């Protein structure tokens, strides 16, 4: 019983949002303390964000269901609608009474939604402290600091579901802010759409296509597990939301931590012995990459410590089973005559399963996007093998030696990356413009409001799958073919 009790205590400790808040405080992230008008305080105070796997509703505390607003579309930066202010004063008094009694709200915030601002103001009043003027800096003890000693910033990007831009906060350590911002970007789309093509076109296509397979399976399993468990993001307050983009999605496990573990260590596993470099250098780079991504998610206020630890362990478990099977899977994709049909059907089936897990959310589209990319890369690999394009180096050519770095080599690599990404962006724009209206017409979905149409499973699944399938296909087939024809390969 003693061991079980200690494990339960450890679980609660690692899941505690106050642990995240203390880490943020240690890294120099501070909340702003500003005096707001009574009406503004009441407006933000008597509402909570109610998230259900990405469906966000604004509910007035103590109100009936008729006061709830409809769910808001995602990914397009829409403004969050606000409820009416009728009876604000009465509800503010009720909120203060509940705070004084230590009672919990009937509708607690989920996924890190903001808790009543009136409660925070009331506590400050009860402790005899007055809030500093707007724009003033404070140290951890609440004392005013000289202007310019801190930077007031907004969270990174709007919430992908609600369009909520979040609350301002203070940054007192700019180096950590920029370092962890870079770390969190290592798990976002912009990184993927540049890193995987760069490795394909400039380093090793053999490694790249296998690395993409690992990424697809790790991210797919992570997203599905996250939606099955349905754990909320760390509550805010006490956590400060340095990033808002994924705030409406569920939290456990951290898919950033999963990709931040799987990509660098898979890259190290696949390249060590294939390329000539010291073991300690490769392992150290992979470890630093992993730590930077994982710690950044706690700094951003997006995950508890337990979410990150679980993401790392889950990713390691997947790699233990998946990496030994890479030769078999890659050989099947290249040589089996029925591989294209099986690949398309398998990825579509997995996408349908993920869309049926819960209500619509941005993670549904992200999952279809990942599966489509993986299918496109696998199909391009099969076609390249059939046509004899981009052959893998013979075993007697291994290990490969890195070429000497020079201005010409760097210029050629940069040129390939820029031209290739432009082709991918054009592919994405063209396929998107053609696919969405076509899918809407096939399934009889009104296409006047594209945002609403994209939330329908019968539209978003084929649209994302086809668009990013074409992008993935061009990464490994069309763009290298263009480089070959223009002598840029």
SULPE-V916282 format. One record per residue. N is the residue number from 0. RES is the residue in one letter. SS is DSSP state (A for helix, B for strand, O for the rest). PSI is psi in degrees with one decimal (* if undefined). D_CENTER is the distance of its C-alpha to the mean C-alpha in whole Angstrom. Layout:
<<N;RES;SS;PSI;D_CENTER> <N;RES;SS;PSI;D_CENTER>>
This chain:
<<0;X;O;-36.4;38> <1;X;A;-40.9;38> <2;X;A;-40.2;35> <3;X;A;-42.1;33> <4;X;A;-42.7;34> <5;X;A;-38.1;32> <6;X;A;-40.6;29> <7;X;A;-42.4;29> <8;X;A;-40.6;29> <9;X;A;-40.7;26> <10;X;A;-49.1;24> <11;X;A;-36.3;24> <12;X;A;-47.2;24> <13;X;A;-24.7;21> <14;X;A;-10.2;19> <15;X;O;124.1;21> <16;X;A;-23.2;19> <17;X;A;-28.1;22> <18;X;A;-41.0;21> <19;X;A;-44.1;18> <20;X;A;-39.2;20> <21;X;A;-37.9;23> <22;X;A;-42.8;21> <23;X;A;-42.7;19> <24;X;A;-41.3;23> <25;X;A;-34.1;24> <26;X;O;2.7;22> <27;X;O;19.8;23> <28;X;B;122.2;21> <29;X;B;147.9;23> <30;X;B;152.0;23> <31;X;O;142.5;26> <32;X;O;106.8;29> <33;X;O;150.6;31> <34;X;O;126.0;33> <35;X;O;159.7;33> <36;X;O;160.5;35> <37;X;A;-40.6;36> <38;X;A;-42.5;35> <39;X;A;-40.8;31> <40;X;A;-42.3;31> <41;X;A;-36.3;32> <42;X;A;-40.6;30> <43;X;A;-12.7;27> <44;X;A;-38.1;28> <45;X;O;20.9;29> <46;X;B;149.2;26> <47;X;B;150.0;23> <48;X;B;126.0;20> <49;X;B;106.0;20> <50;X;B;134.6;17> <51;X;B;88.4;17> <52;X;O;46.2;14> <53;X;O;-12.6;13> <54;X;B;117.7;17> <55;X;B;128.7;18> <56;X;B;146.5;21> <57;X;B;118.5;23> <58;X;B;134.4;26> <59;X;B;124.8;29> <60;X;O;127.7;30> <61;X;O;-3.8;33> <62;X;O;175.2;33> <63;X;O;179.4;34> <64;X;A;-19.3;31> <65;X;A;-15.9;33> <66;X;A;-7.2;31> <67;X;O;139.0;28> <68;X;O;159.6;26> <69;X;O;160.5;24> <70;X;O;150.0;21> <71;X;O;143.7;19> <72;X;O;162.4;17> <73;X;O;160.6;14> <74;X;O;-1.7;12> <75;X;O;8.6;16> <76;X;O;32.8;16> <77;X;O;151.2;19> <78;X;O;140.3;21> <79;X;O;129.5;21> <80;X;O;150.8;24> <81;X;O;148.8;26> <82;X;O;166.3;29> <83;X;O;155.1;33> <84;X;O;7.6;34> <85;X;O;130.1;37> <86;X;O;24.4;38> <87;X;A;-45.5;36> <88;X;A;-40.6;38> <89;X;A;-41.8;39> <90;X;A;-31.3;36> <91;X;A;-43.1;35> <92;X;A;-42.4;38> <93;X;A;-39.1;37> <94;X;A;-40.2;34> <95;X;A;-38.5;36> <96;X;A;-44.1;38> <97;X;A;-37.3;36> <98;X;A;-40.4;34> <99;X;A;-32.0;38> <100;X;A;-6.8;38> <101;X;O;22.7;35> <102;X;O;153.7;34> <103;X;O;150.0;31> <104;X;O;148.4;29> <105;X;O;-26.8;30> <106;X;O;78.8;26> <107;X;O;153.3;24> <108;X;O;146.6;21> <109;X;O;154.1;18> <110;X;O;36.2;14> <111;X;O;28.0;15> <112;X;O;157.1;17> <113;X;B;134.2;20> <114;X;O;165.7;23> <115;X;O;125.3;27> <116;X;A;-28.4;27> <117;X;A;-37.3;31> <118;X;A;-42.7;31> <119;X;A;-41.6;30> <120;X;A;-41.5;32> <121;X;A;-41.6;35> <122;X;A;-39.7;34> <123;X;A;-40.1;35> <124;X;A;-40.8;38> <125;X;A;-30.6;39> <126;X;O;0.7;39> <127;X;O;20.2;41> <128;X;O;143.0;38> <129;X;O;141.2;38> <130;X;O;144.1;35> <131;X;O;163.8;35> <132;X;O;159.0;35> <133;X;O;133.9;32> <134;X;O;-9.3;31> <135;X;O;148.7;32> <136;X;B;147.2;31> <137;X;B;149.0;31> <138;X;O;176.7;31> <139;X;O;-27.5;30> <140;X;O;-4.2;34> <141;X;O;3.0;33> <142;X;O;146.8;36> <143;X;B;145.7;36> <144;X;B;163.1;35> <145;X;O;139.4;36> <146;X;O;142.3;34> <147;X;O;-10.5;32> <148;X;O;-15.8;31> <149;X;O;163.5;28> <150;X;B;125.6;25> <151;X;B;121.1;24> <152;X;B;166.7;21> <153;X;O;159.4;18> <154;X;O;155.7;14> <155;X;B;118.1;12> <156;X;O;157.9;12> <157;X;O;162.7;13> <158;X;O;130.1;11> <159;X;O;-16.1;10> <160;X;O;-46.8;12> <161;X;O;-17.9;15> <162;X;O;3.2;15> <163;X;O;127.0;16> <164;X;O;-9.6;16> <165;X;O;-178.7;17> <166;X;O;148.8;20> <167;X;O;155.3;21> <168;X;B;171.5;21> <169;X;B;138.8;23> <170;X;B;117.7;22> <171;X;O;-4.4;25> <172;X;O;94.8;24> <173;X;A;-33.1;22> <174;X;A;-48.2;22> <175;X;A;-37.1;20> <176;X;A;-48.3;18> <177;X;A;-35.5;18> <178;X;A;-45.5;17> <179;X;A;-26.1;14> <180;X;A;-43.5;13> <181;X;A;-41.4;13> <182;X;A;-41.5;12> <183;X;A;-27.9;8> <184;X;A;-19.3;9> <185;X;O;-5.6;10> <186;X;O;16.2;6> <187;X;O;169.8;6> <188;X;A;-38.8;8> <189;X;A;-38.7;11> <190;X;A;-46.5;11> <191;X;A;-40.8;11> <192;X;A;-9.9;14> <193;X;A;-36.8;16> <194;X;A;-51.3;16> <195;X;A;-46.3;17> <196;X;A;-37.8;20> <197;X;A;-44.6;21> <198;X;A;-39.7;22> <199;X;A;-46.1;23> <200;X;A;-21.1;25> <201;X;A;-15.5;26> <202;X;O;-73.8;26> <203;X;O;106.5;26> <204;X;A;-31.8;26> <205;X;A;-48.2;27> <206;X;A;-40.0;24> <207;X;A;-47.4;21> <208;X;A;-33.5;22> <209;X;A;-36.6;22> <210;X;A;-38.4;19> <211;X;A;-37.9;17> <212;X;A;-44.3;18> <213;X;A;-46.4;17> <214;X;A;-43.2;14> <215;X;A;-48.4;14> <216;X;A;-39.2;16> <217;X;A;-46.2;13> <218;X;A;-38.3;10> <219;X;A;-49.0;13> <220;X;A;-36.6;14> <221;X;A;-44.8;11> <222;X;A;-42.5;10> <223;X;A;-42.0;14> <224;X;A;-40.6;14> <225;X;A;-43.0;12> <226;X;A;-29.3;14> <227;X;A;-41.8;17> <228;X;A;-42.4;17> <229;X;O;36.6;16> <230;X;O;144.0;15> <231;X;O;158.8;15> <232;X;O;161.0;13> <233;X;O;137.5;15> <234;X;O;144.0;18> <235;X;B;118.4;18> <236;X;O;165.0;21> <237;X;O;-15.2;22> <238;X;O;142.2;18> <239;X;O;126.5;17> <240;X;O;94.5;14> <241;X;O;-25.1;14> <242;X;B;144.4;10> <243;X;O;-11.9;10> <244;X;O;-44.6;8> <245;X;O;17.5;6> <246;X;O;-22.7;9> <247;X;O;-10.6;11> <248;X;O;166.2;9> <249;X;O;173.1;11> <250;X;O;-35.9;10> <251;X;O;123.7;12> <252;X;O;172.6;12> <253;X;O;113.5;9> <254;X;A;-24.4;7> <255;X;A;-45.3;6> <256;X;A;-34.9;10> <257;X;A;-49.4;11> <258;X;A;-34.5;10> <259;X;A;-16.8;11> <260;X;A;-46.2;14> <261;X;A;-44.9;15> <262;X;A;-54.9;15> <263;X;A;-39.3;17> <264;X;A;-30.8;19> <265;X;A;-40.3;20> <266;X;A;-42.0;21> <267;X;A;-43.0;23> <268;X;A;-40.1;24> <269;X;A;-27.8;25> <270;X;A;-23.9;26> <271;X;B;124.1;29> <272;X;O;-27.2;32> <273;X;O;-35.5;31> <274;X;B;152.2;31> <275;X;O;110.4;33> <276;X;O;156.2;32> <277;X;O;142.6;32> <278;X;A;-44.7;30> <279;X;A;-34.8;30> <280;X;A;-48.8;28> <281;X;A;-45.4;26> <282;X;A;-39.4;25> <283;X;A;-42.3;25> <284;X;A;-42.5;22> <285;X;A;-42.2;20> <286;X;A;-43.3;20> <287;X;A;-42.0;19> <288;X;A;-49.0;16> <289;X;A;-47.1;15> <290;X;A;-40.2;16> <291;X;A;-45.4;15> <292;X;A;-45.5;11> <293;X;A;-47.4;12> <294;X;A;-31.1;14> <295;X;A;-30.8;12> <296;X;A;-31.1;10> <297;X;A;-42.7;13> <298;X;A;-41.2;14> <299;X;O;-12.2;12> <300;X;O;16.3;13> <301;X;O;-23.0;9> <302;X;O;149.9;11> <303;X;O;168.1;15> <304;X;A;-36.5;16> <305;X;A;-39.8;17> <306;X;A;-43.9;13> <307;X;A;-44.7;13> <308;X;A;-43.6;16> <309;X;A;-38.7;16> <310;X;A;-41.9;13> <311;X;A;-47.6;15> <312;X;A;-39.5;18> <313;X;A;-42.0;17> <314;X;A;-42.2;16> <315;X;A;-41.5;19> <316;X;A;-43.4;21> <317;X;A;-42.9;19> <318;X;A;-35.7;20> <319;X;A;-33.1;24> <320;X;A;-32.6;24> <321;X;A;-41.0;23> <322;X;A;-42.8;24> <323;X;A;-20.6;27> <324;X;A;2.8;27> <325;X;A;-42.2;26> <326;X;A;-43.0;29> <327;X;A;-45.0;30> <328;X;A;-44.6;27> <329;X;A;-39.6;27> <330;X;A;-38.7;31> <331;X;A;-46.8;31> <332;X;A;-34.5;28> <333;X;A;-38.5;31> <334;X;A;-26.2;34> <335;X;O;131.4;34> <336;X;O;-25.6;36> <337;X;O;7.3;34> <338;X;A;-44.3;30> <339;X;A;-44.7;29> <340;X;A;-43.4;30> <341;X;A;-40.3;29> <342;X;A;-48.0;25> <343;X;A;-46.7;25> <344;X;A;-41.1;26> <345;X;A;-47.0;24> <346;X;A;-36.0;21> <347;X;A;-42.4;22> <348;X;A;-41.0;23> <349;X;A;-37.1;20> <350;X;A;-41.7;18> <351;X;A;-39.9;21> <352;X;A;-44.8;20> <353;X;A;-30.7;17> <354;X;A;-18.3;18> <355;X;O;3.7;20> <356;X;O;-39.1;19> <357;X;O;-169.2;18> <358;X;O;169.2;18> <359;X;O;142.8;16> <360;X;O;170.8;13> <361;X;A;-24.8;10> <362;X;A;-26.0;9> <363;X;A;-49.1;12> <364;X;A;-37.6;12> <365;X;A;-39.8;9> <366;X;A;-44.7;11> <367;X;A;-35.7;14> <368;X;A;-43.3;13> <369;X;A;-45.2;12> <370;X;A;-39.6;16> <371;X;A;-42.8;17> <372;X;A;-45.6;16> <373;X;A;-40.4;18> <374;X;A;-42.0;21> <375;X;A;-41.7;22> <376;X;A;-41.3;22> <377;X;A;-41.2;24> <378;X;A;-40.5;26> <379;X;A;-37.0;27> <380;X;A;-42.9;27> <381;X;A;-44.2;30> <382;X;A;-41.1;31> <383;X;A;-41.1;32> <384;X;A;-39.3;33> <385;X;A;-34.1;36> <386;X;A;-3.9;37> <387;X;O;24.9;37> <388;X;O;149.5;34> <389;X;O;56.7;32> <390;X;O;147.9;34> <391;X;O;148.2;33> <392;X;O;143.9;35> <393;X;O;152.5;38> <394;X;A;-31.7;38> <395;X;A;-8.1;41> <396;X;A;-8.4;39> <397;X;O;150.7;36> <398;X;O;153.4;35> <399;X;B;142.0;34> <400;X;O;134.8;35> <401;X;O;134.4;33> <402;X;O;157.5;35> <403;X;O;130.1;36> <404;X;O;136.8;34> <405;X;O;169.6;35> <406;X;A;-40.0;35> <407;X;A;-42.3;36> <408;X;A;-44.5;33> <409;X;A;-39.3;30> <410;X;A;-41.6;31> <411;X;A;-41.2;31> <412;X;A;-43.1;28> <413;X;A;-39.9;27> <414;X;A;-44.0;29> <415;X;A;-41.9;27> <416;X;A;-46.3;24> <417;X;A;-49.5;24> <418;X;A;-41.3;27> <419;X;A;-43.2;24> <420;X;A;-36.1;21> <421;X;A;-40.8;24> <422;X;A;-41.6;25> <423;X;A;-41.3;21> <424;X;A;-40.0;20> <425;X;A;-39.7;24> <426;X;A;-45.7;23> <427;X;A;-45.9;20> <428;X;A;-43.6;22> <429;X;A;-47.4;25> <430;X;A;-35.9;24> <431;X;A;-43.0;22> <432;X;A;-31.0;25> <433;X;A;-40.0;27> <434;X;A;-44.1;25> <435;X;A;-51.7;24> <436;X;A;-37.3;27> <437;X;A;-44.7;29> <438;X;A;-40.7;27> <439;X;A;-39.5;27> <440;X;A;-39.7;31> <441;X;A;-41.6;31> <442;X;A;5.6;30> <443;X;O;32.3;32> <444;X;O;129.7;29> <445;X;O;131.5;30> <446;X;O;9.3;28> <447;X;O;-43.4;29> <448;X;O;98.4;26> <449;X;A;-35.5;23> <450;X;A;-45.3;20> <451;X;A;-38.1;22> <452;X;A;-36.8;23> <453;X;A;-14.7;19> <454;X;O;-9.0;19> <455;X;O;131.5;21> <456;X;A;-41.3;21> <457;X;A;-14.8;24> <458;X;A;-50.7;22> <459;X;A;-39.8;18> <460;X;A;-55.4;19> <461;X;A;-33.6;21> <462;X;A;-51.5;20> <463;X;A;-41.4;17> <464;X;A;-47.0;19> <465;X;A;-46.3;21> <466;X;A;-51.6;20> <467;X;A;-18.6;17> <468;X;A;-41.2;20> <469;X;A;-39.6;22> <470;X;A;-48.2;20> <471;X;A;-38.8;19> <472;X;A;-42.7;23> <473;X;A;-26.3;24> <474;X;A;-41.3;22> <475;X;A;-10.2;25> <476;X;O;-64.1;28> <477;X;A;-49.3;28> <478;X;A;-47.2;27> <479;X;A;-33.3;29> <480;X;A;-40.9;32> <481;X;A;-40.1;32> <482;X;A;-39.3;32> <483;X;A;-41.0;35> <484;X;A;-31.4;37> <485;X;O;7.8;36> <486;X;O;32.0;37> <487;X;O;-5.6;34> <488;X;O;*;33>>
